[in-house]
């Protein structure tokens, strides 16, 4: 049972309040998701994020195959972090932590995702050439989209997206 970890960091030239305002609105997830994924919220995004919130959506990650995904926001601390966990969906495990902290001239966003692919050894075999590159592509898209929306922070790190 292999559990993978993806870590991503991005600095934005906005306040902690602005970052939280954007990220705590589940409807904005569509804005930072590539169009080809056919992201569509079905329910649960009518309020700002709160612990216990269930959000249902459809994604089309690979080859036009639609997948229903249900996540629960399990933890929130205003302007600091929130955690979403998959309840039903394409992964055997999906635990996504989102952290925010003030830095000089803006805010640092850090994501840590622990995930497990389905289908046992077969899933592990396809992970390096299907799942991992797709996740990297999605987070690279998100990074570019956030820069379009909020601008580029003066500092940048060499390792913005890494897999462990």
N, C-alpha and C positions, 0 to 999 in steps of 0.2 A: 504494500500500500504506500505508494509514493505521494507525498504532499509537496507541491511546488510553492514557491513564494515569488511574487513580483513586487518590486519596490519602485516607486516613481516619486520624483520631487520636482517641483516647479515653483519658481519665485515670480510673483506678479507685483506690479507697482500700484497696488490698491490697498485700501485700509482693511483691517480685520473685519470691520462691520460690513464693508462692501463684499468681501469674499464670502462671509457667512450668509449674507442676504441672497447671493446668487446660488451658492451650493446647497443651502437648506431648502430650496424650492425644487421638489422632485421634477417639476415640468422642465427645468433647465437641462436635465439629463439628455433630452432629445437634441438640444442645441449642440452638445459636445460629443455626440455619437455620430459616426459616419453615416451619411444618407443611405448607402447601399445596405446597411444593416436593417432597414425597414423598421426602425424603432417606433413602437406605438404603445402609449400608456393606455391600459384598459380600465384601471381603477386605482384609487388610493392616493392620487396626487393632488387632491383638492385642498390640501392644507400644507403649511410649512412642516418640515420634518419634525417628528416626535418619536420617542421610544414606544415601541409596540405597533407602529404604523406598518401596514401591509400594502405593498405596491405590486400590482400585476401589470405585466407588459408582454408584448410580442417582440422578438428579435429574429432576424434572418441572417445568422452569422456566416453560414457556409452553403454554397450551391443552391440558394433560393429556398432552403429548408427552414420553414417557420418553427420557432420554438417558443412556448409560453414560459415565462420566467416570473416567479413570485419571490419577492424579497421582503424581509422584515427589517425595519430599523430597530436594532436591539438596544443600542445605547446612544445617547446624545449628551453633550455638554456644550451649552451655548457658546459659540465662538471659539471652541477648542477642538472638538472631535465629534464624529458620529461613526457608527458601525452598521453596515448592512450585511445580512446573511441570507443566502439563497434558501428558500424553503422547498421550492420545486423548480426544476430547470435543467439546463444542459450539463451542469457539473455534478460530480458526486459530492463535492464540498466547495463552498464559496463563502469566504469570510473576509470582508473588505473593510479595513479601517482607514478613515480619512482624518488627518490631523492638520490643524492650522496653527501657525504661530507668527507673531509679529517679528519682522526683521527690519533693519534699517532700509527705509524707502519702500516698504511694502509688506508682503505676507509670503510665507513659505507654506506651500501645500505639499503634504506627504501622504502617499497612499501605500498601504501594505496589504497585499492580498495573499491569503493562503488558500490554495485551491487544489482539488484533486479531480483528475479527469475520470470519466466513466469507462466501463468496459475493460477493467483490469489491465493485464499485460498488453492487450491490443491498444488501449488508450495510451499507455505509456510509450508504445512504439510510434504512434502518430503525433504525440505531443511535440517533439522537436521540429517537425516540419509542417504541422497544421495549427495546433493550438497556440504554442508559444509565439510564432510569428504573427498570428492574428491578434493576440493580446498586445503585442508590441506596436502593431499598426494602429490599433484603437487608441492606445495611450499617446502615440505620436500625433494622431489626429487631434485628440483632446488638447494636447499642448499647443498646437498651432492655432486651434480655434480660440483658446483662452487668450493667446497673444493678440489675435485679431480683435477680440472683444475688449481687452483691458490694457494692451500694450506690453512691451517687453521690459522686464526688470534689468537693471544695469549689471547685476551679477548673474552668473550662470555656472552650473557645475558640469564637470565632464561626464559624470554618470547620472543621467537623469532617469533612465529606465534600466533596471537590472533584474535579472532572474537569479534566484538562489536555489 
